[in-house]
Amino acid sequence: MARSPPFLPIRTTMNMTYAEVLAHLDALQMHKIKLGLEAMQSFLAKVGRPEKSLRFVHVAGTNGKGSVCAALGEVLGRAGYRVGVYTSPHLCSVRERFRIGREYISEAAFAELGSRICRILAGGQITYFEFTTALGLLWFAESQVDLVVFETGMGGRLDATNVVTPLVSVITSISMDHEAYLGTSLAEIAGEKAGIIKAGVPVVSGAVHPEAAQVIERVSRERQAPLYSLRQEFDYTLGPAATWTWRGGNAFANLAIEKLQSSRASLVQPENDSLVIAVLQLLQKMGFVVGEQHLRAGLAEVKWPGRMEYFEQDAPATDQSKKVKKLRYLLDGAHNPDGVKNLANTLSSNFTYRRLIAVWGSMVDKDLSTTLGAIAPLVDDLIFTRPAGERAAAPEQMVAYLPEELKGRARCVANIQEAVVAAQDAAEEEDLIVVGGSLYLLGAVRQILLGDLA
């Protein structure tokens, strides 16, 4: 396949340090969310359109976007391709948003590219997400990757990433979230997500809810984009011993791949992975050949931190006369109704424990009634804490959403470090500590327990 000529970088004469670029990014957080493509288009024009030298898989949706991106990167990397992966948000370090293979962008490269962006902008206004998206495009172009897996930030139509024409567009499951920006119905939200669909570019969709599916079908038809939908052109069935089978219909020559395993216990993981297989089947026609051994191993071993992430870890007992405890943790970034319902169902179906102890925090603009209604009945000891950020709900606010009969199980520990210690003190080895409600909380807790990712 013919490639565009290598992107020629624009050099600057002044470089900021990594810490200085981070400080500049933190200052950009003061600019509120701004949907629109003008700033990205203007910046990319100034640097010679680096996206034109790249090939993309563009991924939108409500839940499952990051999982799909991580799996695509893992499988294609195992097959020998140099794959850039751009995701958001990060848990601990902004560098987590940018990967080639399993390597995060270095501090030096981040500082150099961030300095260049600041120089080119010359004081111009840009949002945090626009800045990171521009940086990712520059890094991937200069690194001459074979493919970029490009995750949208929030919507699709007006998302800063929607400046590319991909080889394949992917839309994962669609549910209610970010209503203030994307709309108050599934149809409106689906319309925003469908904004990534480009004329003639194939679409893989996991949007099975009829209200959302109708929108995806209509937009694909209008743009003459071939559509491959879960439960229509392909599907999956569950098998014994946590295995599953992917089945393609006529569009995929009735291919069946049996006895697959997913890397995490989430009940929706086979759904996300089934989208990955459909994308890989389409990419194969475009020159990206993946052997079955790479597919199986990649899906079984891909890691996506903070998303249904289970691990065991020693924690010293507070009473010195007792032995060190090996505690069990499940970290999941579930924060909207569908995500929390999946977490609750997965806990009930795929985990065993004596008592369930939860460390929970959320943003105040989320559907706290529905999310807490799904998880709280399962929890024996519910520790509410407060993630960083002005949108974070106070622990006492979350308690107010609980039914009276469940309020006795809840306590408020605003400091995250102290909340983790409280959970560890309360837990025994046969118990399970689950952390969820916000990716901001996940990042802080994961850093406490496991350290930095990047």
RAZI-V98613 format. One record per residue. N is the residue number from 1. RES is the residue in three letters. PHI is phi in radians with two decimals (none if undefined). OMEGA is omega in whole degrees, -180 to 180 (none if undefined). NEAR is the number of other C-alpha atoms within 10 Angstrom. Layout:
BEGIN
n=N res=RES phi=PHI omega=OMEGA near=NEAR
n=N res=RES phi=PHI omega=OMEGA near=NEAR
END
This chain:
BEGIN
n=1 res=MET phi=none omega=-179 near=5
n=2 res=ALA phi=-1.20 omega=179 near=4
n=3 res=ARG phi=-1.90 omega=173 near=10
n=4 res=SER phi=-1.17 omega=178 near=12
n=5 res=PRO phi=-1.07 omega=-179 near=10
n=6 res=PRO phi=-0.96 omega=177 near=14
n=7 res=PHE phi=-1.16 omega=-180 near=20
n=8 res=LEU phi=-1.71 omega=-175 near=14
n=9 res=PRO phi=-1.18 omega=173 near=15
n=10 res=ILE phi=-1.68 omega=-176 near=13
n=11 res=ARG phi=-1.72 omega=175 near=14
n=12 res=THR phi=-2.00 omega=-178 near=14
n=13 res=THR phi=-1.69 omega=-178 near=7
n=14 res=MET phi=-2.16 omega=179 near=10
n=15 res=ASN phi=-2.02 omega=172 near=17
n=16 res=MET phi=-1.58 omega=174 near=19
n=17 res=THR phi=-1.38 omega=177 near=15
n=18 res=TYR phi=-1.01 omega=-180 near=19
n=19 res=ALA phi=-1.09 omega=-180 near=11
n=20 res=GLU phi=-1.21 omega=177 near=14
n=21 res=VAL phi=-1.15 omega=177 near=21
n=22 res=LEU phi=-1.07 omega=179 near=17
n=23 res=ALA phi=-1.10 omega=178 near=11
n=24 res=HIS phi=-1.12 omega=178 near=16
n=25 res=LEU phi=-1.09 omega=179 near=19
n=26 res=ASP phi=-1.03 omega=178 near=12
n=27 res=ALA phi=-1.13 omega=179 near=12
n=28 res=LEU phi=-1.18 omega=178 near=17
n=29 res=GLN phi=-1.07 omega=179 near=12
n=30 res=MET phi=-1.23 omega=175 near=10
n=31 res=HIS phi=-1.37 omega=-178 near=12
n=32 res=LYS phi=-1.21 omega=179 near=9
n=33 res=ILE phi=-0.98 omega=-180 near=12
n=34 res=LYS phi=-2.34 omega=179 near=16
n=35 res=LEU phi=-1.56 omega=-179 near=18
n=36 res=GLY phi=2.68 omega=-174 near=16
n=37 res=LEU phi=-1.88 omega=-172 near=16
n=38 res=GLU phi=-1.07 omega=-177 near=11
n=39 res=ALA phi=-1.11 omega=180 near=17
n=40 res=MET phi=-1.16 omega=-179 near=21
n=41 res=GLN phi=-1.08 omega=180 near=15
n=42 res=SER phi=-1.13 omega=-179 near=12
n=43 res=PHE phi=-1.13 omega=-177 near=19
n=44 res=LEU phi=-1.09 omega=177 near=17
n=45 res=ALA phi=-1.11 omega=-178 near=10
n=46 res=LYS phi=-1.27 omega=-177 near=13
n=47 res=VAL phi=-1.95 omega=173 near=18
n=48 res=GLY phi=1.42 omega=175 near=14
n=49 res=ARG phi=0.97 omega=-179 near=18
n=50 res=PRO phi=-1.06 omega=-179 near=22
n=51 res=GLU phi=-1.12 omega=-179 near=21
n=52 res=LYS phi=-1.22 omega=179 near=18
n=53 res=SER phi=-1.60 omega=-174 near=20
n=54 res=LEU phi=-2.05 omega=172 near=25
n=55 res=ARG phi=-1.99 omega=-169 near=22
n=56 res=PHE phi=-2.27 omega=154 near=20
n=57 res=VAL phi=-1.99 omega=-175 near=22
n=58 res=HIS phi=-1.83 omega=-171 near=27
n=59 res=VAL phi=-2.13 omega=175 near=29
n=60 res=ALA phi=-2.20 omega=180 near=34
n=61 res=GLY phi=2.47 omega=179 near=27
n=62 res=THR phi=-1.67 omega=178 near=25
n=63 res=ASN phi=-2.05 omega=175 near=22
n=64 res=GLY phi=1.65 omega=-178 near=23
n=65 res=LYS phi=-1.03 omega=-177 near=23
n=66 res=GLY phi=-1.10 omega=179 near=26
n=67 res=SER phi=-1.09 omega=178 near=21
n=68 res=VAL phi=-1.12 omega=180 near=28
n=69 res=CYS phi=-1.09 omega=-179 near=25
n=70 res=ALA phi=-1.08 omega=-178 near=24
n=71 res=ALA phi=-1.19 omega=177 near=25
n=72 res=LEU phi=-1.06 omega=179 near=27
n=73 res=GLY phi=-1.08 omega=-178 near=28
n=74 res=GLU phi=-1.16 omega=-177 near=24
n=75 res=VAL phi=-1.15 omega=-180 near=29
n=76 res=LEU phi=-1.14 omega=176 near=23
n=77 res=GLY phi=-1.11 omega=177 near=19
n=78 res=ARG phi=-1.11 omega=179 near=18
n=79 res=ALA phi=-1.43 omega=174 near=18
n=80 res=GLY phi=1.77 omega=-179 near=14
n=81 res=TYR phi=-1.61 omega=177 near=19
n=82 res=ARG phi=-1.61 omega=-169 near=17
n=83 res=VAL phi=-2.05 omega=172 near=26
n=84 res=GLY phi=-1.57 omega=179 near=30
n=85 res=VAL phi=-2.23 omega=179 near=27
n=86 res=TYR phi=-2.06 omega=-178 near=28
n=87 res=THR phi=-2.34 omega=176 near=23
n=88 res=SER phi=-2.78 omega=-8 near=19
n=89 res=PRO phi=-1.37 omega=175 near=16
n=90 res=HIS phi=-1.69 omega=179 near=18
n=91 res=LEU phi=-1.61 omega=-175 near=24
n=92 res=CYS phi=-2.11 omega=-176 near=19
n=93 res=SER phi=-2.25 omega=179 near=14
n=94 res=VAL phi=-1.03 omega=-180 near=17
n=95 res=ARG phi=-1.11 omega=178 near=18
n=96 res=GLU phi=-1.11 omega=-177 near=20
n=97 res=ARG phi=-1.27 omega=-172 near=20
n=98 res=PHE phi=-2.21 omega=179 near=26
n=99 res=ARG phi=-2.39 omega=164 near=23
n=100 res=ILE phi=-2.16 omega=-170 near=22
n=101 res=GLY phi=1.12 omega=179 near=20
n=102 res=ARG phi=-1.79 omega=-176 near=15
n=103 res=GLU phi=-1.78 omega=174 near=12
n=104 res=TYR phi=-1.33 omega=176 near=18
n=105 res=ILE phi=-1.02 omega=-180 near=20
n=106 res=SER phi=-1.32 omega=176 near=14
n=107 res=GLU phi=-1.08 omega=-179 near=14
n=108 res=ALA phi=-1.13 omega=180 near=12
n=109 res=ALA phi=-1.15 omega=179 near=13
n=110 res=PHE phi=-1.08 omega=-179 near=24
n=111 res=ALA phi=-1.13 omega=-178 near=21
n=112 res=GLU phi=-1.13 omega=-179 near=20
n=113 res=LEU phi=-1.23 omega=177 near=24
n=114 res=GLY phi=-1.09 omega=177 near=26
n=115 res=SER phi=-1.08 omega=-179 near=24
n=116 res=ARG phi=-1.12 omega=179 near=23
n=117 res=ILE phi=-1.08 omega=179 near=21
n=118 res=CYS phi=-1.07 omega=180 near=19
n=119 res=ARG phi=-1.11 omega=-178 near=17
n=120 res=ILE phi=-1.19 omega=-179 near=16
n=121 res=LEU phi=-1.20 omega=178 near=14
n=122 res=ALA phi=0.88 omega=178 near=9
n=123 res=GLY phi=1.54 omega=179 near=8
n=124 res=GLY phi=-1.16 omega=-178 near=10
n=125 res=GLN phi=-1.37 omega=178 near=11
n=126 res=ILE phi=-2.74 omega=179 near=17
n=127 res=THR phi=-1.55 omega=178 near=21
n=128 res=TYR phi=-0.98 omega=-176 near=18
n=129 res=PHE phi=-1.20 omega=175 near=21
n=130 res=GLU phi=-1.11 omega=179 near=23
n=131 res=PHE phi=-1.10 omega=-178 near=20
n=132 res=THR phi=-1.17 omega=178 near=23
n=133 res=THR phi=-1.13 omega=178 near=24
n=134 res=ALA phi=-1.08 omega=-180 near=22
n=135 res=LEU phi=-1.09 omega=179 near=22
n=136 res=GLY phi=-1.07 omega=179 near=25
n=137 res=LEU phi=-1.08 omega=178 near=24
n=138 res=LEU phi=-1.10 omega=-178 near=25
n=139 res=TRP phi=-1.14 omega=-179 near=22
n=140 res=PHE phi=-1.14 omega=-180 near=26
n=141 res=ALA phi=-1.15 omega=-180 near=25
n=142 res=GLU phi=-1.18 omega=-180 near=16
n=143 res=SER phi=-1.46 omega=177 near=15
n=144 res=GLN phi=0.90 omega=178 near=18
n=145 res=VAL phi=-1.26 omega=178 near=18
n=146 res=ASP phi=-1.35 omega=-176 near=19
n=147 res=LEU phi=-2.75 omega=174 near=23
n=148 res=VAL phi=-2.06 omega=171 near=28
n=149 res=VAL phi=-1.67 omega=-163 near=24
n=150 res=PHE phi=-2.07 omega=-178 near=29
n=151 res=GLU phi=-1.61 omega=174 near=26
n=152 res=THR phi=-1.21 omega=178 near=26
n=153 res=GLY phi=-1.47 omega=-176 near=22
n=154 res=MET phi=-2.28 omega=-174 near=22
n=155 res=GLY phi=-1.75 omega=-177 near=26
n=156 res=GLY phi=3.03 omega=-174 near=28
n=157 res=ARG phi=-0.98 omega=-178 near=22
n=158 res=LEU phi=-1.92 omega=180 near=20
n=159 res=ASP phi=-1.27 omega=-177 near=24
n=160 res=ALA phi=-1.04 omega=179 near=27
n=161 res=THR phi=-1.36 omega=-172 near=27
n=162 res=ASN phi=-1.45 omega=177 near=25
n=163 res=VAL phi=-2.00 omega=-176 near=17
n=164 res=VAL phi=-2.07 omega=171 near=17
n=165 res=THR phi=-1.93 omega=-172 near=19
n=166 res=PRO phi=-1.47 omega=170 near=24
n=167 res=LEU phi=-1.30 omega=179 near=19
n=168 res=VAL phi=-2.48 omega=171 near=24
n=169 res=SER phi=-1.78 omega=-179 near=24
n=170 res=VAL phi=-2.20 omega=174 near=32
n=171 res=ILE phi=-2.18 omega=-180 near=28
n=172 res=THR phi=-1.42 omega=-178 near=25
n=173 res=SER phi=-1.02 omega=-179 near=24
n=174 res=ILE phi=-2.10 omega=177 near=25
n=175 res=SER phi=-2.55 omega=-176 near=21
n=176 res=MET phi=-1.30 omega=175 near=20
n=177 res=ASP phi=-3.03 omega=179 near=24
n=178 res=HIS phi=0.92 omega=-175 near=16
n=179 res=GLU phi=-1.05 omega=-178 near=14
n=180 res=ALA phi=-1.11 omega=-177 near=8
n=181 res=TYR phi=-1.93 omega=-170 near=14
n=182 res=LEU phi=-1.89 omega=-180 near=23
n=183 res=GLY phi=2.16 omega=-174 near=16
n=184 res=THR phi=-1.86 omega=175 near=13
n=185 res=SER phi=-2.39 omega=177 near=15
n=186 res=LEU phi=-1.07 omega=-180 near=21
n=187 res=ALA phi=-1.12 omega=179 near=21
n=188 res=GLU phi=-1.15 omega=180 near=17
n=189 res=ILE phi=-1.13 omega=178 near=25
n=190 res=ALA phi=-1.07 omega=178 near=30
n=191 res=GLY phi=-1.09 omega=177 near=22
n=192 res=GLU phi=-1.19 omega=179 near=23
n=193 res=LYS phi=-1.09 omega=-179 near=29
n=194 res=ALA phi=-1.18 omega=178 near=27
n=195 res=GLY phi=-1.11 omega=178 near=18
n=196 res=ILE phi=-1.42 omega=-179 near=28
n=197 res=ILE phi=-1.21 omega=-178 near=29
n=198 res=LYS phi=-1.95 omega=-178 near=22
n=199 res=ALA phi=-0.99 omega=174 near=15
n=200 res=GLY phi=1.36 omega=-177 near=16
n=201 res=VAL phi=-1.58 omega=-178 near=18
n=202 res=PRO phi=-1.07 omega=-177 near=21
n=203 res=VAL phi=-2.15 omega=171 near=30
n=204 res=VAL phi=-1.88 omega=-173 near=24
n=205 res=SER phi=-2.19 omega=172 near=29
n=206 res=GLY phi=-1.90 omega=-179 near=25
n=207 res=ALA phi=-1.43 omega=-173 near=25
n=208 res=VAL phi=-1.68 omega=177 near=17
n=209 res=HIS phi=-1.08 omega=-174 near=13
n=210 res=PRO phi=-0.90 omega=-178 near=11
n=211 res=GLU phi=-1.12 omega=178 near=15
n=212 res=ALA phi=-1.36 omega=-177 near=23
n=213 res=ALA phi=-1.05 omega=-180 near=20
n=214 res=GLN phi=-1.09 omega=180 near=16
n=215 res=VAL phi=-1.19 omega=179 near=21
n=216 res=ILE phi=-1.05 omega=180 near=28
n=217 res=GLU phi=-1.11 omega=-178 near=19
n=218 res=ARG phi=-1.13 omega=-178 near=13
n=219 res=VAL phi=-1.14 omega=178 near=19
n=220 res=SER phi=-1.08 omega=179 near=22
n=221 res=ARG phi=-1.14 omega=-179 near=14
n=222 res=GLU phi=-1.08 omega=-177 near=13
n=223 res=ARG phi=-1.74 omega=178 near=13
n=224 res=GLN phi=0.89 omega=179 near=15
n=225 res=ALA phi=-1.79 omega=180 near=19
n=226 res=PRO phi=-0.99 omega=-175 near=16
n=227 res=LEU phi=-1.95 omega=178 near=23
n=228 res=TYR phi=-2.14 omega=-172 near=24
n=229 res=SER phi=-1.87 omega=172 near=21
n=230 res=LEU phi=-1.03 omega=-179 near=23
n=231 res=ARG phi=1.32 omega=175 near=15
n=232 res=GLN phi=-2.15 omega=180 near=14
n=233 res=GLU phi=-1.39 omega=176 near=18
n=234 res=PHE phi=-2.72 omega=-179 near=23
n=235 res=ASP phi=-2.80 omega=176 near=20
n=236 res=TYR phi=-2.48 omega=175 near=20
n=237 res=THR phi=-2.29 omega=180 near=13
n=238 res=LEU phi=-1.47 omega=180 near=14
n=239 res=GLY phi=-2.12 omega=-180 near=13
n=240 res=PRO phi=-1.32 omega=173 near=7
n=241 res=ALA phi=0.96 omega=176 near=8
n=242 res=ALA phi=1.07 omega=175 near=13
n=243 res=THR phi=-1.77 omega=178 near=14
n=244 res=TRP phi=-2.66 omega=-178 near=19
n=245 res=THR phi=-2.16 omega=174 near=17
n=246 res=TRP phi=-1.66 omega=180 near=22
n=247 res=ARG phi=-2.25 omega=174 near=22
n=248 res=GLY phi=-1.70 omega=177 near=23
n=249 res=GLY phi=-1.48 omega=-178 near=15
n=250 res=ASN phi=-1.01 omega=-179 near=11
n=251 res=ALA phi=-1.12 omega=180 near=12
n=252 res=PHE phi=-2.06 omega=176 near=15
n=253 res=ALA phi=0.97 omega=178 near=9
n=254 res=ASN phi=0.95 omega=179 near=11
n=255 res=LEU phi=-1.19 omega=174 near=14
n=256 res=ALA phi=-2.22 omega=176 near=14
n=257 res=ILE phi=-2.15 omega=-171 near=14
n=258 res=GLU phi=-1.77 omega=173 near=16
n=259 res=LYS phi=0.97 omega=174 near=14
n=260 res=LEU phi=-1.40 omega=175 near=19
n=261 res=GLN phi=-2.25 omega=176 near=22
n=262 res=SER phi=-1.76 omega=-172 near=22
n=263 res=SER phi=-1.39 omega=-177 near=19
n=264 res=ARG phi=-2.27 omega=-172 near=19
n=265 res=ALA phi=-1.42 omega=-177 near=19
n=266 res=SER phi=-0.92 omega=179 near=21
n=267 res=LEU phi=-1.14 omega=-179 near=17
n=268 res=VAL phi=-1.65 omega=-178 near=18
n=269 res=GLN phi=-1.08 omega=176 near=18
n=270 res=PRO phi=-1.03 omega=177 near=26
n=271 res=GLU phi=-1.11 omega=178 near=21
n=272 res=ASN phi=-1.07 omega=-179 near=23
n=273 res=ASP phi=-1.19 omega=177 near=24
n=274 res=SER phi=-1.17 omega=174 near=25
n=275 res=LEU phi=-1.13 omega=179 near=27
n=276 res=VAL phi=-1.02 omega=-179 near=23
n=277 res=ILE phi=-1.12 omega=178 near=23
n=278 res=ALA phi=-1.07 omega=178 near=24
n=279 res=VAL phi=-1.08 omega=-179 near=23
n=280 res=LEU phi=-1.12 omega=177 near=20
n=281 res=GLN phi=-1.12 omega=178 near=17
n=282 res=LEU phi=-1.25 omega=180 near=19
n=283 res=LEU phi=-1.12 omega=179 near=16
n=284 res=GLN phi=-1.04 omega=179 near=11
n=285 res=LYS phi=-1.24 omega=-178 near=9
n=286 res=MET phi=-1.87 omega=174 near=11
n=287 res=GLY phi=1.79 omega=179 near=9
n=288 res=PHE phi=-1.69 omega=-175 near=16
n=289 res=VAL phi=-1.64 omega=-179 near=16
n=290 res=VAL phi=-2.18 omega=177 near=19
n=291 res=GLY phi=-1.28 omega=-178 near=11
n=292 res=GLU phi=-1.07 omega=180 near=12
n=293 res=GLN phi=-1.14 omega=178 near=11
n=294 res=HIS phi=-1.24 omega=178 near=17
n=295 res=LEU phi=-1.08 omega=-177 near=21
n=296 res=ARG phi=-1.09 omega=-178 near=17
n=297 res=ALA phi=-1.16 omega=-179 near=17
n=298 res=GLY phi=-1.10 omega=-180 near=24
n=299 res=LEU phi=-1.16 omega=-177 near=25
n=300 res=ALA phi=-1.32 omega=-171 near=17
n=301 res=GLU phi=-2.15 omega=-180 near=15
n=302 res=VAL phi=-1.06 omega=179 near=18
n=303 res=LYS phi=-2.00 omega=178 near=17
n=304 res=TRP phi=-2.38 omega=-170 near=16
n=305 res=PRO phi=-0.98 omega=176 near=19
n=306 res=GLY phi=1.38 omega=178 near=22
n=307 res=ARG phi=-2.11 omega=-176 near=21
n=308 res=MET phi=0.85 omega=-177 near=25
n=309 res=GLU phi=-1.68 omega=-178 near=19
n=310 res=TYR phi=-1.85 omega=174 near=17
n=311 res=PHE phi=-2.75 omega=176 near=11
n=312 res=GLU phi=-2.08 omega=-174 near=12
n=313 res=GLN phi=-2.71 omega=176 near=12
n=314 res=ASP phi=-1.21 omega=174 near=12
n=315 res=ALA phi=-2.37 omega=-178 near=18
n=316 res=PRO phi=-1.14 omega=175 near=15
n=317 res=ALA phi=-1.22 omega=-179 near=17
n=318 res=THR phi=-1.18 omega=176 near=12
n=319 res=ASP phi=-1.46 omega=-174 near=9
n=320 res=GLN phi=-1.14 omega=179 near=8
n=321 res=SER phi=-1.38 omega=-179 near=7
n=322 res=LYS phi=-1.70 omega=-179 near=9
n=323 res=LYS phi=-1.34 omega=174 near=11
n=324 res=VAL phi=-1.13 omega=-179 near=14
n=325 res=LYS phi=-1.69 omega=170 near=17
n=326 res=LYS phi=-1.70 omega=-176 near=17
n=327 res=LEU phi=-1.71 omega=-178 near=19
n=328 res=ARG phi=-1.89 omega=-177 near=21
n=329 res=TYR phi=-2.24 omega=169 near=21
n=330 res=LEU phi=-2.31 omega=179 near=20
n=331 res=LEU phi=-1.82 omega=179 near=26
n=332 res=ASP phi=-2.51 omega=-177 near=24
n=333 res=GLY phi=-1.38 omega=-180 near=23
n=334 res=ALA phi=-0.98 omega=-177 near=25
n=335 res=HIS phi=-2.52 omega=176 near=25
n=336 res=ASN phi=-2.04 omega=-173 near=22
n=337 res=PRO phi=-0.93 omega=-179 near=21
n=338 res=ASP phi=-1.15 omega=179 near=20
n=339 res=GLY phi=-1.12 omega=-180 near=20
n=340 res=VAL phi=-1.25 omega=176 near=22
n=341 res=LYS phi=-1.09 omega=177 near=19
n=342 res=ASN phi=-1.13 omega=177 near=17
n=343 res=LEU phi=-1.05 omega=-180 near=28
n=344 res=ALA phi=-1.08 omega=180 near=21
n=345 res=ASN phi=-1.15 omega=179 near=18
n=346 res=THR phi=-1.16 omega=177 near=16
n=347 res=LEU phi=-1.04 omega=-178 near=22
n=348 res=SER phi=-1.22 omega=-173 near=12
n=349 res=SER phi=-1.64 omega=-167 near=12
n=350 res=ASN phi=-2.02 omega=-180 near=11
n=351 res=PHE phi=-2.25 omega=173 near=11
n=352 res=THR phi=-2.09 omega=-179 near=12
n=353 res=TYR phi=-2.91 omega=176 near=15
n=354 res=ARG phi=-1.39 omega=177 near=12
n=355 res=ARG phi=-2.27 omega=177 near=18
n=356 res=LEU phi=-1.87 omega=179 near=18
n=357 res=ILE phi=-1.97 omega=-176 near=25
n=358 res=ALA phi=-2.06 omega=167 near=28
n=359 res=VAL phi=-1.84 omega=-168 near=27
n=360 res=TRP phi=-2.33 omega=175 near=27
n=361 res=GLY phi=-2.56 omega=-175 near=28
n=362 res=SER phi=-2.66 omega=170 near=30
n=363 res=MET phi=-1.45 omega=-173 near=23
n=364 res=VAL phi=-1.21 omega=-178 near=14
n=365 res=ASP phi=-1.55 omega=176 near=13
n=366 res=LYS phi=-1.50 omega=179 near=21
n=367 res=ASP phi=-1.40 omega=-174 near=16
n=368 res=LEU phi=-1.16 omega=-180 near=23
n=369 res=SER phi=-1.08 omega=-178 near=14
n=370 res=THR phi=-1.27 omega=-177 near=15
n=371 res=THR phi=-1.15 omega=179 near=22
n=372 res=LEU phi=-1.20 omega=176 near=22
n=373 res=GLY phi=-1.12 omega=180 near=18
n=374 res=ALA phi=-1.44 omega=-172 near=18
n=375 res=ILE phi=-1.69 omega=-171 near=21
n=376 res=ALA phi=-1.04 omega=-179 near=20
n=377 res=PRO phi=-1.07 omega=-179 near=15
n=378 res=LEU phi=-1.49 omega=-167 near=17
n=379 res=VAL phi=-1.68 omega=177 near=19
n=380 res=ASP phi=-1.55 omega=-179 near=16
n=381 res=ASP phi=-2.40 omega=-172 near=21
n=382 res=LEU phi=-1.86 omega=-177 near=26
n=383 res=ILE phi=-1.82 omega=179 near=25
n=384 res=PHE phi=-1.54 omega=177 near=27
n=385 res=THR phi=-2.34 omega=-174 near=27
n=386 res=ARG phi=-2.21 omega=174 near=26
n=387 res=PRO phi=-1.14 omega=177 near=27
n=388 res=ALA phi=-1.22 omega=175 near=16
n=389 res=GLY phi=2.04 omega=-177 near=9
n=390 res=GLU phi=-1.20 omega=180 near=8
n=391 res=ARG phi=-1.51 omega=-175 near=13
n=392 res=ALA phi=-1.18 omega=176 near=19
n=393 res=ALA phi=-1.35 omega=173 near=21
n=394 res=ALA phi=-1.22 omega=179 near=19
n=395 res=PRO phi=-0.92 omega=-179 near=21
n=396 res=GLU phi=-1.12 omega=177 near=16
n=397 res=GLN phi=-1.13 omega=-179 near=13
n=398 res=MET phi=-1.22 omega=177 near=22
n=399 res=VAL phi=-1.01 omega=-177 near=22
n=400 res=ALA phi=-1.08 omega=-180 near=12
n=401 res=TYR phi=-1.46 omega=-179 near=16
n=402 res=LEU phi=-1.40 omega=170 near=19
n=403 res=PRO phi=-1.07 omega=-176 near=14
n=404 res=GLU phi=-0.96 omega=-176 near=9
n=405 res=GLU phi=-1.24 omega=180 near=8
n=406 res=LEU phi=-1.83 omega=-176 near=17
n=407 res=LYS phi=-1.14 omega=179 near=14
n=408 res=GLY phi=-1.20 omega=178 near=13
n=409 res=ARG phi=-1.49 omega=-171 near=16
n=410 res=ALA phi=-1.81 omega=171 near=20
n=411 res=ARG phi=-2.51 omega=-175 near=17
n=412 res=CYS phi=-1.94 omega=176 near=19
n=413 res=VAL phi=-2.32 omega=-169 near=19
n=414 res=ALA phi=-1.11 omega=-179 near=17
n=415 res=ASN phi=-1.32 omega=-174 near=13
n=416 res=ILE phi=-1.13 omega=179 near=22
n=417 res=GLN phi=-1.01 omega=180 near=14
n=418 res=GLU phi=-1.19 omega=177 near=12
n=419 res=ALA phi=-1.14 omega=178 near=22
n=420 res=VAL phi=-1.10 omega=179 near=21
n=421 res=VAL phi=-1.09 omega=179 near=13
n=422 res=ALA phi=-1.08 omega=178 near=15
n=423 res=ALA phi=-1.15 omega=180 near=20
n=424 res=GLN phi=-1.13 omega=179 near=24
n=425 res=ASP phi=-1.12 omega=-176 near=15
n=426 res=ALA phi=-1.37 omega=-171 near=14
n=427 res=ALA phi=-1.52 omega=167 near=23
n=428 res=GLU phi=-1.97 omega=-171 near=18
n=429 res=GLU phi=-1.11 omega=-179 near=17
n=430 res=GLU phi=-1.54 omega=178 near=14
n=431 res=ASP phi=-1.57 omega=177 near=17
n=432 res=LEU phi=-2.28 omega=175 near=26
n=433 res=ILE phi=-1.75 omega=178 near=25
n=434 res=VAL phi=-1.92 omega=179 near=23
n=435 res=VAL phi=-2.11 omega=-178 near=28
n=436 res=GLY phi=-2.90 omega=178 near=26
n=437 res=GLY phi=1.82 omega=-178 near=28
n=438 res=SER phi=-2.86 omega=175 near=21
n=439 res=LEU phi=-1.20 omega=175 near=25
n=440 res=TYR phi=-1.12 omega=176 near=22
n=441 res=LEU phi=-1.14 omega=180 near=28
n=442 res=LEU phi=-0.98 omega=-179 near=27
n=443 res=GLY phi=-1.07 omega=-179 near=23
n=444 res=ALA phi=-1.17 omega=-179 near=18
n=445 res=VAL phi=-1.20 omega=-180 near=24
n=446 res=ARG phi=-1.12 omega=178 near=18
n=447 res=GLN phi=-1.13 omega=177 near=15
n=448 res=ILE phi=-1.10 omega=-173 near=13
n=449 res=LEU phi=-1.51 omega=-171 near=13
n=450 res=LEU phi=-2.15 omega=-178 near=10
n=451 res=GLY phi=1.48 omega=-176 near=12
n=452 res=ASP phi=-1.29 omega=173 near=14
n=453 res=LEU phi=-1.45 omega=-174 near=15
n=454 res=ALA phi=-2.07 omega=none near=15
END
